[in-house]
Amino acid sequence: MAVCTVRMQRVTRRADGNGVGQTTLDATSKAIIEQLQQDGRRPYAAIGKAVGLSEAAVRQRVQRLVDSGAMQIVAVTDPLELGFARQAMIGIRVEGDLDSAADALAAMAEIDYVVITAGSFDLLAEVVCESDEELLDILSHRIRTLPGVRSTETFVYLKLRKQTYAWGVR
């Protein structure tokens, strides 16, 4: 079963598109986001009533939030229900340029999450696969062969106990 939700992202863009700074959200935008985090299919009229805006004003604000990259509205699904039998988090140690390795991972369709980290791994990447064979192929022929990848450690998901994107907007 698909559940619609809002996934917030911090926007860090300069004029050249390369990062720095953070989009500041006002209280009304945060309230709209909270409404959508509770139910990504909530009608704009209902959101408007809750936050004190017209339906048209909510529609415009939501569009600006999406266009700016501050949020996405996505359907969160259960990978098992869609035929993806294997999920795993892969810890990756890299020598050299982390950004290049992170970009190469992010370009892989099977990887849905990539972060640069501090700690025992330089990068974490979440992969969703149809089988263990596909996971092995991705690890052996695509991730471990990337320039600078020194080692990987794979954490196979056995059972999903919680997945939520409704953490609020503090």
C-alpha positions, -999 to +999 in steps of 0.1 A: +000+000+000+014+034-009+011+062+016+016+098+004+039+119+026+062+149+024+099+144+026+116+177+037+150+186+024+173+214+035+179+236+005+215+247+002+221+266-030+242+295-041+236+315-072+259+291-090+239+261-077+268+247-057+256+249-021+259+272+009+231+289+027+197+275+037+162+284+027+143+299+056+108+289+060+082+311+077+057+298+102+030+294+076+051+273+053+061+251+082+025+247+091+017+237+055+045+212+055+033+197+088-002+193+073+013+174+043+036+153+065+004+140+082-013+133+049+004+141+016-030+139-001-047+164+022-068+188+001-054+224-002-087+237+010-084+217+042-048+229+046-059+265+040-085+262+067-059+248+092-033+275+085-055+305+077-049+308+039-071+304+009-068+272-012-051+292-040-025+306-016-017+272-002-014+258-038+011+286-046+031+281-015+033+243-020+044+249-056+072+273-044+083+248-018+085+220-043+102+242-070+128+254-045+137+219-035+126+225+001+103+195+000+091+167-022+057+150-022+062+113-028+044+080-024+062+060+003+058+023-006+067-010+009+095-024-013+085-060-006+050-053-020+066-040-052+088-071-057+120-057-042+130-086-018+163-071-006+171-038+010+204-029+025+225+000+039+260+000+026+288+017+045+316+028+022+351+039+030+367+062+003+401+075-004+402+109-021+373+129-034+341+120-015+319+142-037+327+122-068+320+089-051+288+102-036+277+116-070+284+082-087+264+064-061+235+089-064+234+083-101+226+046-096+189+039-100+189+011-073+203+035-047+177+057-031+197+074-003+233+087-002+249+107+026+284+118+034+291+109+070+315+114+099+325+082+117+338+048+105+323+052+070+327+081+046+294+074+028+262+055+035+240+043+006+207+025+008+200+001-020+167-016-030+171-048-051+149-076-064+173-103-051+205-111-033+221-118-067+213-082-078+227-069-045+259-089-051+262-076-086+257-039-075+283-043-048+309-063-068+306-046-102+294-011-096+302+001-061+335-016-053+348-007-087+342+031-083+374+051-082+385+057-046+363+031-030+385+014-004+360-010+013+324-016+019+303-031+047+267-042+039+239-042+065+210-063+051+176-053+063+157-083+078+125-065+089+114-029+087+100-018+120+095+019+115+097+043+085+084+078+089+089+112+074+067+131+098+094+146+120+080+181+120+097+213+109+113+226+142 
